[in-house]
Amino acid sequence: GRRGALIAASLGGLAVAVLVTAFWLPQTPLGRIAAALDPSRGTARERALAWGGTIDMVTADPLRTLIGYGPETMLVVFPRYFPEELAPLPSVANIAFDRAHNEILDTLATTGVLGVLALLLVVGAAFWAGLKSLGLAHNRQARTAFVGAIAGGAALGTWLPRLLEGSWRFTGLGLILGLLLGLAIYIIVRCATRSGRPLTPDMLLAMALMAGLVAHLIELQTGIGIVATRVTFWLFVMLLAVNTVRQETHAVEPVAGSAAAPSGKPGRSTRRRREAPAAPSRGEGQVVPGAHIAWALIVGLALATLAFDFSTSLAGLGMRALSVLLLLGAVWLVGAILAPGTSTPAQFSQRLSIYTFFSLGWFALFASVHLVLSRAMGAEGEVLTSFYMLQLLASLGLIAVGLVRSRLGPGQRWAERWVWLYPLAGLAGVGLIFFLGLNAIWADVYHKQALAYSDAGRTDDALQYYQRALSLVPRQDVYYIYQAGAFVKKAEGTNDPETRAGWLRQAEAALERGRSLNPLGADYPSKLGLLYRIWGDLAPNPEAQRERWSRSAAAYQQASALSPQSAQIHREWGDVARALGDWTTAAEHYRRAAKLNPRILDHHLLLGDALLALGDVNGAMEAYRAALRLDPASALKAKENAVANAPNDYAVHRNLAVLYALAGRPDAAQTEAGKARDLTPESERPAVERVLAELKR
């Protein structure tokens, strides 16, 4: 009763106090974890800054606070709220944030406060279902206590960081942790105030599912939900609900045809437990062929899927091909270990024979036909993918039949009459899949195949599959970026000006199409800027070069407006300004790039080059010193390579002379200074002499 509740609460409070104390002791394991979670350093700081930017993004518009920006929009919207302190951190260089790395904040950004409330309602309902299976929630009083505990914990977790730290950036983390704390307190108190009851399989299942759900929620507080984990989440929720409903349905039922016994109160009747017939037994340790065949086919399907996935990239990979074969062998061996167990050696031999025949047989059948289609008949793409999907459907059908037969006892053979429903159900499922949109899945398959061909240097094949993907989902804007990249590869591989211009025009059209679908995405103007820069480099005359480079600069200006904290955009914009001879603009953007990402060596070297061209020797030396502090060997190597590539350019000799002097190599610096002086045209000689004179001082 109350005494038990008091004891439970005291023990819980003591445990919390011990944990908090351990977090403050740096030499303990928990203390080291606390150091890793310190928001002022390391990855914890990156998370905290990203969460702060997400809060700024969501609260910028009251309507968006309520309903969010929609799914898959953070990549487009977040750059405008990207914290400047986040850009120089080590692990975020040139990374576009498309997730907040916190489930609550991701939900808030995409669906707003309404979406967060809906998510919490689902989570609370799942936990309530689990508690009902455990016998810890059976009346209105318990429900009120449960809602109060998790709502109070969530509210405490939401507001406490705000009061302690002064911002809302830890709202997502605090809300879920507070909710789980409230759940833990409720369970402790209920267990302490209720009499024990024997554990049943349903209760064990509920505990396992609730533990998995808690682990999933904790994982998503600093990570990203992917397809596999989201499917797992909804599977756990569904199983908790089904487990509870099944328990309630089977626990107490009136016996059909029996009269109600008097209960001592008028208008009431008692209920009797339904006597379930004993399940037919197959005999101790008996091998069930249907179950073993189904398991073997599952492993065979896994092997076939791996073979299909790696088939476009195995040729010429040497040891990597051997690694794939070892992976296939490991999957088969693990499948053999996890196969349904039996006890006697004879039964083990029978099980292993069934497993080996059906798993390797099914895989061999798929691999043989796949090999014939891909080589002998020259079939690729649609034919191979269609064959894989066909064997997938066949595998699922055979697995279902095997599982049905393994569940049929001697008195249940009548159910075999309904096996014919499986093909119909399968066809209905396939029709539903097509109705709901299989095109996106097919397009993703084609896209992955195109990437494999592109990596292998087969640009024509890659373009073919990019086009097939776009024919299925023409509004998937990201595919146009990859298609444009393939067009540029084709342009760079030809020497005919007209053919080259045709490929570049197709790349331009692809990027413009992508931008029309996603006008707020910074990728499209930045890729257009890069395209025009390459186009200018390949132009046949100076006028065409300058026209393309000017268009490139305009595109980078648009990209920078959409993503102002991108170091890569500023660096590439500086390259275009340098090509145009606008050293002032080039220095401005190189300086910005070096500030946003000071760990990139080229940012400092390019800034030094631009400042030397402007005559700012002291500023250039400071930029070169920053490069030498990062990696002196690589900095010198980069400038030496520049001299090797342009031996008659006085500027590269001048730049190398300055770098040699700063690196403590005066003899080499004087040698390069002499070469620079000899190569300098008369119009530039006074400026170069000033630089060299400053270098001597």
QUIVENJO-V347668 format. One record per helix or strand of 3 or more residues. SS is the DSSP state (A for helix, B for strand). FROM is the first residue (numbers start at 1). LEN is the number of residues. Records with the same first field share a line. If there is no record, write none. Layout:
# QUIVENJO-V347668
SS->FROM-LEN + FROM-LEN
This chain:
# QUIVENJO-V347668
A->2-23 + 29-8 + 42-18 + 62-6 + 74-8 + 84-4 + 90-3 + 103-31 + 140-26 + 171-23 + 201-19 + 227-25 + 289-22 + 319-20 + 345-32 + 382-26 + 410-9 + 421-17 + 439-17 + 459-14 + 478-15 + 497-21 + 522-16 + 542-21 + 567-13 + 583-14 + 601-13 + 617-29 + 650-13 + 666-14 + 682-15
